[in-house]
Amino acid sequence: MGTQFNGKDMKVIFDTGAGINMITRDVAESVGAR
């Protein structure tokens, strides 16, 4: 594996991070609503 990232790789990383943040927020809201 190399250390180079192309635009597509960065987009996948950012999209994954955004998805994790969204899930974390949803879980936190669900716990807080109980």
PDB file of N, CA, C and O in Angstrom:
ATOM      1  N   MET A   1       0.843  -1.205   0.000  1.00  0.00           N
ATOM      2  CA  MET A   1       0.000   0.000   0.000  1.00  0.00           C
ATOM      3  C   MET A   1       0.872   1.245   0.000  1.00  0.00           C
ATOM      4  O   MET A   1       1.832   1.341   0.764  1.00  0.00           O
ATOM      5  N   GLY A   2       0.534   2.196  -0.858  1.00  0.00           N
ATOM      6  CA  GLY A   2       1.294   3.437  -0.919  1.00  0.00           C
ATOM      7  C   GLY A   2       0.678   4.489  -0.011  1.00  0.00           C
ATOM      8  O   GLY A   2      -0.370   4.275   0.599  1.00  0.00           O
ATOM      9  N   THR A   3       1.348   5.624   0.062  1.00  0.00           N
ATOM     10  CA  THR A   3       0.866   6.701   0.921  1.00  0.00           C
ATOM     11  C   THR A   3       0.147   7.770   0.113  1.00  0.00           C
ATOM     12  O   THR A   3      -0.303   8.776   0.661  1.00  0.00           O
ATOM     13  N   GLN A   4       0.041   7.545  -1.210  1.00  0.00           N
ATOM     14  CA  GLN A   4      -0.620   8.543  -2.046  1.00  0.00           C
ATOM     15  C   GLN A   4      -2.134   8.386  -1.977  1.00  0.00           C
ATOM     16  O   GLN A   4      -2.656   7.272  -1.944  1.00  0.00           O
ATOM     17  N   PHE A   5      -2.822   9.508  -1.956  1.00  0.00           N
ATOM     18  CA  PHE A   5      -4.278   9.496  -2.010  1.00  0.00           C
ATOM     19  C   PHE A   5      -4.712  10.260  -3.241  1.00  0.00           C
ATOM     20  O   PHE A   5      -4.184  11.332  -3.536  1.00  0.00           O
ATOM     21  N   ASN A   6      -5.669   9.708  -3.956  1.00  0.00           N
ATOM     22  CA  ASN A   6      -6.236  10.489  -5.050  1.00  0.00           C
ATOM     23  C   ASN A   6      -7.571  11.060  -4.583  1.00  0.00           C
ATOM     24  O   ASN A   6      -8.007  10.770  -3.468  1.00  0.00           O
ATOM     25  N   GLY A   7      -8.216  11.854  -5.406  1.00  0.00           N
ATOM     26  CA  GLY A   7      -9.461  12.516  -5.018  1.00  0.00           C
ATOM     27  C   GLY A   7     -10.527  11.521  -4.593  1.00  0.00           C
ATOM     28  O   GLY A   7     -11.279  11.771  -3.652  1.00  0.00           O
ATOM     29  N   LYS A   8     -10.589  10.394  -5.287  1.00  0.00           N
ATOM     30  CA  LYS A   8     -11.614   9.397  -4.972  1.00  0.00           C
ATOM     31  C   LYS A   8     -11.393   8.813  -3.582  1.00  0.00           C
ATOM     32  O   LYS A   8     -12.344   8.636  -2.821  1.00  0.00           O
ATOM     33  N   ASP A   9     -10.131   8.511  -3.251  1.00  0.00           N
ATOM     34  CA  ASP A   9      -9.830   7.960  -1.930  1.00  0.00           C
ATOM     35  C   ASP A   9     -10.230   8.941  -0.833  1.00  0.00           C
ATOM     36  O   ASP A   9     -10.825   8.548   0.170  1.00  0.00           O
ATOM     37  N   MET A  10      -9.904  10.213  -1.026  1.00  0.00           N
ATOM     38  CA  MET A  10     -10.233  11.206  -0.010  1.00  0.00           C
ATOM     39  C   MET A  10     -11.741  11.337   0.145  1.00  0.00           C
ATOM     40  O   MET A  10     -12.244  11.510   1.255  1.00  0.00           O
ATOM     41  N   LYS A  11     -12.471  11.254  -0.990  1.00  0.00           N
ATOM     42  CA  LYS A  11     -13.926  11.365  -0.914  1.00  0.00           C
ATOM     43  C   LYS A  11     -14.500  10.214  -0.098  1.00  0.00           C
ATOM     44  O   LYS A  11     -15.412  10.414   0.704  1.00  0.00           O
ATOM     45  N   VAL A  12     -13.972   9.015  -0.299  1.00  0.00           N
ATOM     46  CA  VAL A  12     -14.453   7.850   0.457  1.00  0.00           C
ATOM     47  C   VAL A  12     -14.191   8.057   1.947  1.00  0.00           C
ATOM     48  O   VAL A  12     -15.054   7.777   2.779  1.00  0.00           O
ATOM     49  N   ILE A  13     -13.000   8.546   2.277  1.00  0.00           N
ATOM     50  CA  ILE A  13     -12.647   8.771   3.682  1.00  0.00           C
ATOM     51  C   ILE A  13     -13.585   9.808   4.292  1.00  0.00           C
ATOM     52  O   ILE A  13     -14.096   9.606   5.393  1.00  0.00           O
ATOM     53  N   PHE A  14     -13.814  10.910   3.590  1.00  0.00           N
ATOM     54  CA  PHE A  14     -14.675  11.960   4.130  1.00  0.00           C
ATOM     55  C   PHE A  14     -16.113  11.480   4.241  1.00  0.00           C
ATOM     56  O   PHE A  14     -16.788  11.772   5.228  1.00  0.00           O
ATOM     57  N   ASP A  15     -16.597  10.737   3.225  1.00  0.00           N
ATOM     58  CA  ASP A  15     -17.970  10.229   3.264  1.00  0.00           C
ATOM     59  C   ASP A  15     -18.140   9.264   4.433  1.00  0.00           C
ATOM     60  O   ASP A  15     -19.163   9.281   5.116  1.00  0.00           O
ATOM     61  N   THR A  16     -17.136   8.428   4.657  1.00  0.00           N
ATOM     62  CA  THR A  16     -17.218   7.472   5.763  1.00  0.00           C
ATOM     63  C   THR A  16     -17.249   8.210   7.097  1.00  0.00           C
ATOM     64  O   THR A  16     -18.030   7.872   7.986  1.00  0.00           O
ATOM     65  N   GLY A  17     -16.394   9.217   7.226  1.00  0.00           N
ATOM     66  CA  GLY A  17     -16.369  10.002   8.461  1.00  0.00           C
ATOM     67  C   GLY A  17     -17.698  10.689   8.708  1.00  0.00           C
ATOM     68  O   GLY A  17     -18.178  10.726   9.840  1.00  0.00           O
ATOM     69  N   ALA A  18     -18.299  11.236   7.653  1.00  0.00           N
ATOM     70  CA  ALA A  18     -19.591  11.904   7.790  1.00  0.00           C
ATOM     71  C   ALA A  18     -20.659  10.904   8.209  1.00  0.00           C
ATOM     72  O   ALA A  18     -21.519  11.215   9.033  1.00  0.00           O
ATOM     73  N   GLY A  19     -20.603   9.705   7.643  1.00  0.00           N
ATOM     74  CA  GLY A  19     -21.577   8.673   8.007  1.00  0.00           C
ATOM     75  C   GLY A  19     -21.438   8.265   9.463  1.00  0.00           C
ATOM     76  O   GLY A  19     -22.438   8.079  10.156  1.00  0.00           O
ATOM     77  N   ILE A  20     -20.199   8.125   9.931  1.00  0.00           N
ATOM     78  CA  ILE A  20     -19.966   7.752  11.333  1.00  0.00           C
ATOM     79  C   ILE A  20     -20.477   8.858  12.248  1.00  0.00           C
ATOM     80  O   ILE A  20     -21.111   8.573  13.265  1.00  0.00           O
ATOM     81  N   ASN A  21     -20.209  10.118  11.900  1.00  0.00           N
ATOM     82  CA  ASN A  21     -20.679  11.233  12.719  1.00  0.00           C
ATOM     83  C   ASN A  21     -22.200  11.244  12.787  1.00  0.00           C
ATOM     84  O   ASN A  21     -22.770  11.499  13.848  1.00  0.00           O
ATOM     85  N   MET A  22     -22.868  10.967  11.658  1.00  0.00           N
ATOM     86  CA  MET A  22     -24.325  10.962  11.618  1.00  0.00           C
ATOM     87  C   MET A  22     -24.873   9.849  12.505  1.00  0.00           C
ATOM     88  O   MET A  22     -25.827  10.061  13.254  1.00  0.00           O
ATOM     89  N   ILE A  23     -24.271   8.662  12.421  1.00  0.00           N
ATOM     90  CA  ILE A  23     -24.722   7.530  13.236  1.00  0.00           C
ATOM     91  C   ILE A  23     -24.505   7.835  14.718  1.00  0.00           C
ATOM     92  O   ILE A  23     -25.379   7.573  15.545  1.00  0.00           O
ATOM     93  N   THR A  24     -23.349   8.383  15.047  1.00  0.00           N
ATOM     94  CA  THR A  24     -23.048   8.713  16.443  1.00  0.00           C
ATOM     95  C   THR A  24     -24.072   9.694  16.985  1.00  0.00           C
ATOM     96  O   THR A  24     -24.541   9.544  18.113  1.00  0.00           O
ATOM     97  N   ARG A  25     -24.425  10.705  16.186  1.00  0.00           N
ATOM     98  CA  ARG A  25     -25.393  11.711  16.605  1.00  0.00           C
ATOM     99  C   ARG A  25     -26.767  11.071  16.806  1.00  0.00           C
ATOM    100  O   ARG A  25     -27.457  11.367  17.781  1.00  0.00           O
ATOM    101  N   ASP A  26     -27.162  10.190  15.876  1.00  0.00           N
ATOM    102  CA  ASP A  26     -28.461   9.520  15.991  1.00  0.00           C
ATOM    103  C   ASP A  26     -28.516   8.675  17.259  1.00  0.00           C
ATOM    104  O   ASP A  26     -29.521   8.678  17.968  1.00  0.00           O
ATOM    105  N   VAL A  27     -27.442   7.956  17.540  1.00  0.00           N
ATOM    106  CA  VAL A  27     -27.404   7.112  18.741  1.00  0.00           C
ATOM    107  C   VAL A  27     -27.488   7.984  19.990  1.00  0.00           C
ATOM    108  O   VAL A  27     -28.230   7.667  20.919  1.00  0.00           O
ATOM    109  N   ALA A  28     -26.735   9.071  20.015  1.00  0.00           N
ATOM    110  CA  ALA A  28     -26.738   9.959  21.178  1.00  0.00           C
ATOM    111  C   ALA A  28     -28.135  10.536  21.405  1.00  0.00           C
ATOM    112  O   ALA A  28     -28.584  10.638  22.547  1.00  0.00           O
ATOM    113  N   GLU A  29     -28.824  10.913  20.330  1.00  0.00           N
ATOM    114  CA  GLU A  29     -30.173  11.462  20.463  1.00  0.00           C
ATOM    115  C   GLU A  29     -31.137  10.388  20.951  1.00  0.00           C
ATOM    116  O   GLU A  29     -32.022  10.667  21.761  1.00  0.00           O
ATOM    117  N   SER A  30     -30.970   9.160  20.462  1.00  0.00           N
ATOM    118  CA  SER A  30     -31.849   8.069  20.887  1.00  0.00           C
ATOM    119  C   SER A  30     -31.675   7.791  22.378  1.00  0.00           C
ATOM    120  O   SER A  30     -32.653   7.589  23.098  1.00  0.00           O
ATOM    121  N   VAL A  31     -30.433   7.783  22.832  1.00  0.00           N
ATOM    122  CA  VAL A  31     -30.163   7.531  24.253  1.00  0.00           C
ATOM    123  C   VAL A  31     -30.720   8.678  25.093  1.00  0.00           C
ATOM    124  O   VAL A  31     -31.299   8.453  26.155  1.00  0.00           O
ATOM    125  N   GLY A  32     -30.542   9.908  24.610  1.00  0.00           N
ATOM    126  CA  GLY A  32     -31.012  11.070  25.361  1.00  0.00           C
ATOM    127  C   GLY A  32     -32.532  11.141  25.436  1.00  0.00           C
ATOM    128  O   GLY A  32     -33.082  11.739  26.361  1.00  0.00           O
ATOM    129  N   ALA A  33     -33.209  10.535  24.470  1.00  0.00           N
ATOM    130  CA  ALA A  33     -34.669  10.614  24.424  1.00  0.00           C
ATOM    131  C   ALA A  33     -35.320   9.626  25.386  1.00  0.00           C
ATOM    132  O   ALA A  33     -36.515   9.727  25.663  1.00  0.00           O
ATOM    133  N   ARG A  34     -34.549   8.679  25.893  1.00  0.00           N
ATOM    134  CA  ARG A  34     -35.130   7.672  26.785  1.00  0.00           C
ATOM    135  C   ARG A  34     -35.454   8.251  28.143  1.00  0.00           C
ATOM    136  O   ARG A  34     -35.950   7.538  29.015  1.00  0.00           O
TER     137      ARG A  34
END
